[in-house]
């Protein structure tokens, strides 16, 4: 198992943040399937203010490149991503076009 943490910001608008959270109360089945099919075994998203943190646990052979290829070939995932981008905004340190940014692990109580 591998674990990844990623971050993205939300548009600073309370109504839009509430809408975003509503979409995530029960994710669309086709989106959940695409996540599982990519080798992600657990995913959690946390929010503080307008910052989101995602924690993903994956199978050992998971790769972001493979997930990106699978997503690009899935019209339902592309539709979802376009919808979510309405609510999200890139972190100040993100590269052009980059959404969720992989965080560096700097501490672990136990390895």
Residue frames relative to the residue before (quaternion, step in Angstrom):
aa qw qx qy qz dx dy dz
X 1.0000 0.0000 0.0000 0.0000 0.00 0.00 0.00
X 0.1562 -0.7491 0.6371 0.0921 3.53 -1.15 0.78
X 0.1740 -0.7653 0.6089 0.1154 3.56 -1.23 0.47
X 0.0613 -0.7861 0.6150 -0.0049 3.54 -0.98 0.96
X 0.1349 -0.7494 0.6402 0.1022 3.55 -1.21 0.62
X 0.0454 -0.7954 0.6038 -0.0277 3.52 -0.96 0.99
X 0.1621 -0.7884 0.5871 0.0869 3.56 -1.22 0.46
X 0.0531 0.7357 -0.6748 0.0225 3.51 -1.34 0.54
X 0.3833 -0.7057 0.5393 0.2535 3.56 -1.22 0.38
X 0.3528 -0.6868 0.5873 0.2428 3.52 -1.33 0.34
X 0.5895 -0.5161 0.4708 0.4055 3.52 -1.27 0.38
X 0.4133 -0.7364 0.4827 0.2320 3.59 -0.81 0.99
X 0.4209 0.6461 -0.5049 0.3880 3.53 0.33 1.35
X 0.4311 -0.7446 0.4397 0.2575 3.62 -0.41 1.17
X 0.6392 0.5169 -0.3349 0.4605 3.61 1.00 -0.73
X 0.6807 0.4775 -0.2931 0.4718 3.58 0.91 -0.90
X 0.6203 0.5271 -0.3464 0.4662 3.60 1.02 -0.72
X 0.6426 0.5103 -0.3210 0.4729 3.61 0.97 -0.81
X 0.6379 0.5142 -0.3269 0.4710 3.61 0.98 -0.78
X 0.6391 0.5342 -0.3167 0.4539 3.57 0.95 -0.93
X 0.6742 0.4845 -0.2958 0.4724 3.56 0.90 -0.91
X 0.6161 0.5484 -0.3471 0.4463 3.59 1.03 -0.72
X 0.6327 0.5285 -0.3288 0.4607 3.61 0.99 -0.80
X 0.7350 0.4311 -0.2312 0.4696 3.59 1.08 -0.69
X 0.4367 0.6839 -0.4756 0.3397 3.61 1.21 0.03
X 0.7650 -0.0333 0.0246 0.6428 3.56 1.12 -0.74
X 0.2790 -0.7924 0.5229 0.1444 3.53 -0.16 1.31
X 0.5905 -0.5667 0.4409 0.3685 3.53 -1.20 0.58
X 0.5668 -0.6329 0.4051 0.3377 3.61 -0.91 0.89
X 0.6642 0.5036 -0.3216 0.4491 3.62 0.94 -0.78
X 0.6238 0.5119 -0.3400 0.4829 3.59 1.15 -0.53
X 0.6309 0.5136 -0.3290 0.4795 3.59 0.97 -0.82
X 0.6421 0.5253 -0.3239 0.4548 3.60 0.95 -0.85
X 0.6625 0.5058 -0.3167 0.4526 3.60 0.91 -0.88
X 0.6222 0.5341 -0.3324 0.4659 3.58 1.07 -0.72
X 0.6911 0.4728 -0.2725 0.4739 3.57 0.84 -0.98
X 0.6514 0.5329 -0.3142 0.4393 3.59 0.96 -0.88
X 0.6532 0.5202 -0.3078 0.4561 3.60 1.15 -0.57
X 0.5899 -0.5927 0.3671 0.4074 3.60 1.24 -0.17
X 0.4778 0.6211 -0.4612 0.4162 3.55 1.26 0.39
X 0.2178 -0.8250 0.5136 0.0900 3.57 -0.57 1.15
X 0.7817 0.0319 -0.0192 0.6226 3.58 1.24 -0.44
X 0.0235 0.7832 -0.6204 0.0333 3.56 -1.06 0.79
X 0.0029 0.7703 -0.6373 0.0216 3.53 -0.99 0.92
X 0.1302 -0.7640 0.6267 0.0819 3.56 -1.13 0.71
X 0.1116 -0.7786 0.6171 0.0232 3.54 -0.93 1.03
X 0.1569 -0.7879 0.5893 0.0856 3.57 -1.18 0.59
X 0.0386 0.7226 -0.6901 -0.0114 3.49 -1.24 0.69
X 0.8054 -0.0135 -0.0480 0.5906 3.54 -0.54 1.16
X 0.7616 -0.3187 0.2475 0.5071 3.55 -0.69 -1.06
X 0.5704 0.5873 -0.3854 0.4257 3.62 1.26 0.16
X 0.1770 -0.7693 0.6085 0.0814 3.54 -1.01 0.95
X 0.1200 -0.7529 0.6433 0.0697 3.54 -1.17 0.75
X 0.1288 -0.7782 0.6124 0.0531 3.56 -0.87 0.99
X 0.1137 -0.7530 0.6451 0.0623 3.55 -1.00 0.90
X 0.0553 -0.8017 0.5949 -0.0164 3.55 -0.75 1.13
X 0.1286 -0.7225 0.6715 0.1028 3.52 -1.11 0.78
X 0.0689 -0.8281 0.5558 -0.0233 3.54 -0.85 1.02
X 0.5952 -0.4970 0.4760 0.4149 3.47 -1.39 0.13
X 0.6611 -0.5454 0.3444 0.3831 3.57 -1.17 0.54
X 0.7307 0.4268 -0.2489 0.4711 3.61 1.04 -0.67
X 0.3470 0.7488 -0.4957 0.2706 3.62 1.23 0.25
X 0.0369 0.7728 -0.6336 -0.0050 3.56 -1.16 0.67
X 0.5281 -0.6319 0.4734 0.3127 3.54 -1.09 0.78
X 0.6083 0.5631 -0.3477 0.4382 3.58 1.08 -0.69
X 0.6643 0.4913 -0.2960 0.4793 3.58 0.92 -0.91
X 0.6361 0.5216 -0.3248 0.4667 3.59 0.97 -0.84
X 0.6523 0.5165 -0.3139 0.4574 3.60 0.94 -0.87
X 0.6498 0.5045 -0.3154 0.4731 3.60 0.99 -0.79
X 0.6481 0.5091 -0.3144 0.4711 3.58 0.95 -0.86
X 0.6646 0.5095 -0.2980 0.4581 3.59 0.93 -0.90
X 0.6505 0.5335 -0.3135 0.4403 3.58 0.97 -0.88
X 0.7052 0.4504 -0.2482 0.4881 3.57 1.15 -0.66
X 0.6694 0.4864 -0.2840 0.4845 3.61 1.27 -0.09
X 0.3613 -0.7724 0.4854 0.1928 3.58 -0.32 1.28
X 0.6442 0.5262 -0.3326 0.4444 3.61 1.00 -0.73
X 0.6407 0.5005 -0.3195 0.4868 3.58 1.03 -0.76
X 0.6415 0.5252 -0.3257 0.4545 3.60 0.96 -0.82
X 0.6294 0.5250 -0.3218 0.4740 3.58 1.03 -0.80
X 0.6513 0.5180 -0.2994 0.4667 3.58 0.95 -0.94
X 0.6717 0.5060 -0.2997 0.4505 3.58 0.87 -0.97
X 0.6382 0.5138 -0.3262 0.4716 3.59 0.99 -0.76
X 0.6425 0.5163 -0.3142 0.4711 3.57 0.99 -0.85
X 0.6913 0.4846 -0.2875 0.4523 3.61 0.85 -0.95
X 0.6112 0.5681 -0.3537 0.4226 3.60 1.07 -0.69
X 0.5267 0.6144 -0.4003 0.4300 3.59 1.24 -0.40
X 0.7432 0.4032 -0.1938 0.4975 3.58 1.07 -0.80
X 0.7130 0.4539 -0.2423 0.4763 3.57 1.14 -0.64
X 0.0710 -0.7554 0.6449 0.0920 3.53 -1.32 0.33
X 0.5873 -0.6156 0.4056 0.3340 3.52 -1.08 0.76
X 0.5308 -0.5855 0.5051 0.3469 3.54 -1.21 0.56
X 0.6232 -0.5529 0.3835 0.3986 3.60 -1.10 0.53
X 0.7149 0.4447 -0.2516 0.4774 3.62 1.09 -0.66
X 0.4703 0.6995 -0.4358 0.3157 3.63 1.25 -0.07
X 0.4889 -0.6201 0.5298 0.3095 3.52 -1.27 0.58
X 0.6564 -0.5006 0.3603 0.4344 3.62 -1.14 0.41
X 0.8200 0.2033 -0.1803 0.5038 3.58 -0.85 1.02
X 0.5552 0.6122 -0.3904 0.4056 3.60 1.25 -0.17
X 0.2617 -0.7672 0.5737 0.1176 3.52 -0.92 0.99
X 0.7972 0.1211 -0.0338 0.5904 3.58 -0.09 -1.28
X 0.1883 -0.7880 0.5811 0.0763 3.58 -0.85 1.01
X 0.4427 -0.6952 0.5096 0.2471 3.54 -0.87 1.04
X 0.2891 -0.7657 0.5566 0.1424 3.55 -0.87 1.02
X 0.4215 -0.6808 0.5384 0.2626 3.56 -1.20 0.60
X 0.3876 -0.6925 0.5605 0.2367 3.54 -0.98 0.90
X 0.0846 -0.8279 0.5541 0.0203 3.57 -0.73 1.03
X 0.7967 0.1100 -0.0662 0.5906 3.61 1.25 -0.18
X 0.0480 0.7533 -0.6558 0.0094 3.53 -1.22 0.64
X 0.4419 -0.6924 0.5031 0.2685 3.56 -0.77 1.00
X 0.7805 0.0359 0.0090 0.6241 3.54 1.06 -0.88
X 0.2621 -0.7544 0.5800 0.1604 3.58 -0.96 0.80
